[in-house]
């Protein structure tokens, strides 16, 4: 991100090399999280957080807290994730780093709205995040990422029309843009599939979810939690459409992936078991 590197928020020239090393640790932590190596991700992020504090690099300190929060959320530790993202917001606010503050607020809104199901509060935080990006001139990628979270929360609140509008706009931006946006596109297509399932348009929902599944399998391989998330929603749709054998197959595969990658005590294991039982 040339624009962001040029601004160098929270980074001094004197400590440039040291800060770059910390950011490299955070990049490695993100890679570990995306490949489900959560303990390794947390160890790297904790080390990066400690070093950022030693350097007095507040913006990178906030980024390290966000990285830890994402790892916690991936492991089902939603309260801890919300606390870490809240701490990141405070650190970024104290230093006046609007971009990092918006990043942390977007993740906080996603956790409290999408994972803790505090829908009104989550929607409010996410709308505030979008207003910050509008004020500071955030990238379209930033806005689409937060829009994806907001669309998911609005969908859960039953506000399907507004959620659909936000998510379709994000998909259009991603299809016309450059760069690898598959991670966000998978999530947006996944939510759109659920919206159409709730609206009763099973053909449209199925098309969105199958596209999301193909992208997720291409991006991560067949045995990743993000693949299981799409399969879970596909199973819910097939059950709603009366295609119960297809629903059972999707939920069985999702449960198998989650057991092997998340362990037996993750909240998504319970979700898969409930949905599989309903399909049976």
C-alpha positions as CSV (number, residue, x, y, z in Angstrom):
1,X,0.0,0.0,0.0
2,X,2.1,2.9,-1.3
3,X,-0.1,5.6,0.1
4,X,0.0,4.1,3.6
5,X,3.8,3.5,3.5
6,X,4.4,7.1,2.4
7,X,2.4,8.5,5.3
8,X,4.3,6.3,7.8
9,X,1.8,6.7,10.6
10,X,3.4,6.1,14.0
11,X,6.8,5.3,12.5
12,X,9.9,7.4,12.9
13,X,12.8,7.4,10.4
14,X,15.2,6.5,13.2
15,X,13.3,3.4,14.1
16,X,12.4,2.4,10.6
17,X,14.3,-0.8,10.5
18,X,13.1,-2.0,13.9
19,X,9.5,-1.1,13.1
20,X,9.8,-2.9,9.7
21,X,10.9,-6.0,11.6
22,X,7.9,-5.8,13.9
23,X,5.6,-5.4,10.9
24,X,7.2,-8.4,9.4
25,X,6.4,-10.4,12.5
26,X,2.8,-9.3,12.2
27,X,2.6,-10.4,8.6
28,X,4.0,-13.8,9.6
29,X,1.4,-14.0,12.4
30,X,-1.4,-13.3,9.9
31,X,-0.1,-16.0,7.6
32,X,-0.1,-18.5,10.5
33,X,-3.6,-17.5,11.5
34,X,-4.9,-17.9,7.9
35,X,-3.4,-21.4,7.8
36,X,-5.0,-22.3,11.2
37,X,-1.7,-22.3,13.2
38,X,-3.3,-20.2,15.9
39,X,-0.8,-20.8,18.7
40,X,2.1,-19.8,16.4
41,X,0.2,-16.7,15.3
42,X,-0.4,-15.6,18.9
43,X,3.2,-16.1,19.8
44,X,4.4,-14.0,16.9
45,X,1.8,-11.3,17.6
46,X,2.7,-11.2,21.4
47,X,6.4,-10.8,20.6
48,X,5.5,-8.1,18.1
49,X,3.3,-6.3,20.6
50,X,6.1,-6.3,23.2
51,X,8.7,-5.0,20.7
52,X,6.3,-2.3,19.5
53,X,5.8,-1.0,23.0
54,X,9.6,-1.0,23.6
55,X,10.0,1.1,20.4
56,X,7.2,3.4,21.3
57,X,5.6,2.7,17.9
58,X,1.9,3.2,18.9
59,X,0.4,2.6,15.5
60,X,2.2,-0.8,15.2
61,X,1.2,-1.6,18.8
62,X,-2.4,-1.1,17.8
63,X,-1.9,-3.3,14.8
64,X,-0.4,-6.0,17.0
65,X,-3.5,-5.9,19.3
66,X,-5.7,-6.3,16.2
67,X,-3.7,-9.2,15.0
68,X,-4.1,-10.9,18.5
69,X,-7.8,-10.1,18.4
70,X,-8.3,-11.7,15.1
71,X,-6.5,-14.9,16.3
72,X,-8.6,-14.9,19.4
73,X,-11.8,-14.6,17.4
74,X,-10.7,-17.4,15.1
75,X,-10.4,-19.7,18.1
76,X,-13.9,-18.8,19.4
77,X,-12.6,-16.5,22.2
78,X,-15.0,-13.7,21.4
79,X,-14.8,-11.8,24.7
80,X,-11.0,-11.7,24.6
81,X,-11.1,-10.7,21.0
82,X,-13.5,-7.8,21.8
83,X,-11.2,-6.7,24.6
84,X,-8.1,-6.7,22.4
85,X,-9.8,-4.7,19.6
86,X,-11.1,-2.2,22.2
87,X,-7.5,-1.8,23.5
88,X,-6.3,-1.3,19.9
89,X,-8.9,1.5,19.4
90,X,-7.7,3.3,22.6
91,X,-4.0,3.1,21.6
92,X,-4.7,4.4,18.1
93,X,-7.1,7.1,19.4
94,X,-4.4,8.2,21.9
95,X,-1.9,8.6,19.2
96,X,-4.2,10.1,16.7
97,X,-3.8,7.3,14.1
98,X,-7.2,7.4,12.4
99,X,-6.5,4.7,9.9
100,X,-5.4,2.1,12.5
101,X,-8.3,3.3,14.7
102,X,-10.7,2.5,11.9
103,X,-9.1,-0.8,11.3
104,X,-9.5,-1.8,15.0
105,X,-13.1,-0.4,15.2
106,X,-14.1,-2.5,12.1
107,X,-12.8,-5.6,13.7
108,X,-14.5,-4.7,17.0
109,X,-17.8,-4.2,15.3
110,X,-17.5,-7.5,13.5
111,X,-16.9,-9.3,16.8
112,X,-19.6,-7.7,18.9
113,X,-22.1,-7.7,16.1
114,X,-21.4,-10.8,14.1
115,X,-19.9,-13.1,16.8
116,X,-21.5,-12.0,20.1
117,X,-24.8,-11.1,18.3
118,X,-25.0,-7.7,19.9
119,X,-26.5,-6.5,16.7
120,X,-27.5,-2.9,17.4
121,X,-24.2,-2.1,19.0
122,X,-22.2,-3.9,16.3
123,X,-24.1,-2.0,13.5
124,X,-23.5,1.3,15.3
125,X,-19.7,0.7,15.6
126,X,-19.5,-0.4,11.9
127,X,-21.4,2.7,10.7
128,X,-19.1,4.9,12.7
129,X,-16.1,3.1,11.2
130,X,-17.4,3.8,7.7
131,X,-17.8,7.5,8.6
132,X,-14.1,7.6,9.7
133,X,-13.0,6.1,6.4
134,X,-15.1,8.6,4.6
135,X,-13.5,11.5,6.5
136,X,-9.9,10.3,6.1
137,X,-10.3,9.1,2.5
138,X,-10.0,5.4,3.2
139,X,-9.5,3.1,0.3
140,X,-12.4,1.3,-1.4
141,X,-10.9,-1.9,-0.1
142,X,-11.2,-0.7,3.5
143,X,-14.7,0.4,3.0
144,X,-15.8,-2.8,1.3
145,X,-14.2,-4.9,4.1
146,X,-16.3,-3.0,6.7
147,X,-19.3,-3.0,4.5
148,X,-19.0,-6.8,4.4
149,X,-19.2,-6.9,8.2
150,X,-22.1,-4.4,8.3
151,X,-24.0,-6.4,5.7
152,X,-23.7,-9.5,7.8
153,X,-25.0,-7.7,10.9
154,X,-27.8,-6.1,9.1
155,X,-28.8,-9.5,7.6
156,X,-29.0,-10.9,11.1
157,X,-31.2,-8.0,12.1
158,X,-33.5,-8.9,9.2
159,X,-32.7,-5.7,7.2
160,X,-32.1,-7.8,4.1
161,X,-32.7,-5.1,1.5
162,X,-30.0,-2.7,2.9
163,X,-27.6,-5.6,3.5
164,X,-28.0,-6.8,-0.1
165,X,-27.4,-3.3,-1.5
166,X,-24.2,-2.8,0.6
167,X,-22.9,-6.2,-0.3
168,X,-23.7,-6.1,-4.1
169,X,-21.9,-2.7,-4.3
170,X,-18.9,-4.3,-2.6
171,X,-18.9,-7.2,-5.0
172,X,-19.1,-4.8,-8.0
173,X,-16.1,-2.9,-6.7
174,X,-14.1,-6.1,-6.2
175,X,-14.9,-7.5,-9.7
176,X,-13.8,-4.2,-11.3
177,X,-10.8,-3.7,-9.1
178,X,-7.2,-5.0,-9.2
179,X,-5.3,-7.1,-6.7
180,X,-6.3,-10.3,-4.8
181,X,-9.5,-9.6,-3.0
182,X,-10.6,-13.2,-2.7
183,X,-10.7,-13.2,1.1
184,X,-13.2,-10.4,1.3
185,X,-15.1,-11.7,-1.8
186,X,-15.6,-15.1,-0.2
187,X,-17.1,-13.5,2.9
188,X,-19.3,-11.2,0.9
189,X,-20.6,-14.0,-1.4
190,X,-21.2,-16.1,1.7
191,X,-23.4,-13.5,3.3
192,X,-25.2,-12.8,0.1
193,X,-26.0,-16.5,-0.2
194,X,-27.5,-16.4,3.3
195,X,-29.6,-13.3,2.5
196,X,-31.1,-15.0,-0.6
197,X,-31.8,-18.1,1.5
198,X,-33.8,-16.0,4.0
199,X,-35.5,-14.3,1.1
200,X,-36.6,-17.7,-0.4
201,X,-34.5,-17.3,-3.6
202,X,-32.7,-20.5,-3.3
203,X,-31.3,-20.6,-6.8
204,X,-29.6,-17.2,-6.4
205,X,-28.4,-18.1,-2.9
206,X,-27.0,-21.4,-4.2
207,X,-25.1,-19.6,-7.0
208,X,-23.5,-17.2,-4.5
209,X,-22.5,-19.9,-2.1
210,X,-21.1,-22.2,-4.8
211,X,-19.0,-19.3,-6.1
212,X,-17.8,-18.6,-2.6
213,X,-17.0,-22.3,-2.1
214,X,-15.0,-22.5,-5.3
215,X,-13.0,-19.4,-4.3
216,X,-12.4,-20.7,-0.8
217,X,-11.2,-24.1,-2.0
218,X,-8.9,-22.5,-4.5
219,X,-7.5,-20.0,-2.0
220,X,-7.1,-22.4,1.0
221,X,-7.5,-26.0,-0.2
222,X,-10.4,-28.2,0.7
223,X,-9.9,-28.5,4.4
224,X,-9.9,-25.0,5.8
225,X,-12.3,-23.4,8.3
226,X,-13.4,-20.8,5.7
227,X,-14.4,-23.6,3.4
228,X,-16.4,-25.1,6.3
229,X,-18.2,-21.8,6.9
230,X,-19.4,-21.7,3.3
231,X,-20.5,-25.4,3.5
232,X,-22.4,-24.6,6.6
233,X,-24.4,-21.9,4.9
234,X,-24.9,-24.1,1.9
235,X,-26.3,-26.8,4.1
236,X,-28.7,-24.4,5.7
237,X,-29.9,-23.2,2.3
238,X,-30.4,-26.8,1.0
239,X,-32.4,-27.7,4.1
240,X,-34.6,-24.6,3.6
241,X,-35.0,-25.6,0.0
242,X,-36.1,-29.2,1.0
243,X,-32.9,-30.8,-0.4
244,X,-32.2,-32.7,2.8
245,X,-29.6,-35.2,1.6
246,X,-27.6,-32.3,0.1
247,X,-27.9,-30.5,3.4
248,X,-26.7,-33.5,5.4
249,X,-23.7,-33.9,3.1
250,X,-22.7,-30.2,3.4
251,X,-23.0,-30.2,7.2
252,X,-21.2,-33.5,7.6
253,X,-18.3,-32.1,5.5
254,X,-18.3,-28.8,7.4
255,X,-18.3,-30.6,10.8
256,X,-15.4,-32.9,9.7
257,X,-13.3,-29.9,8.7
258,X,-14.1,-27.9,11.8
259,X,-13.2,-30.8,14.1
260,X,-9.9,-31.3,12.4
261,X,-8.9,-27.6,12.2
262,X,-10.6,-26.0,15.2
263,X,-10.8,-28.7,17.8
264,X,-13.8,-30.2,19.6
265,X,-14.6,-27.2,21.9
266,X,-14.9,-24.4,19.4
267,X,-18.4,-22.7,19.2
268,X,-18.6,-23.5,15.4
269,X,-18.5,-27.2,16.3
270,X,-21.8,-26.7,18.2
271,X,-23.2,-24.8,15.3
272,X,-22.4,-27.6,12.9
273,X,-23.9,-30.2,15.2
274,X,-27.1,-28.3,15.6
275,X,-27.5,-27.7,11.8
276,X,-26.6,-31.4,11.0
277,X,-29.2,-32.5,13.6
278,X,-31.8,-30.2,12.1
279,X,-31.1,-31.6,8.6
280,X,-31.5,-35.2,9.8
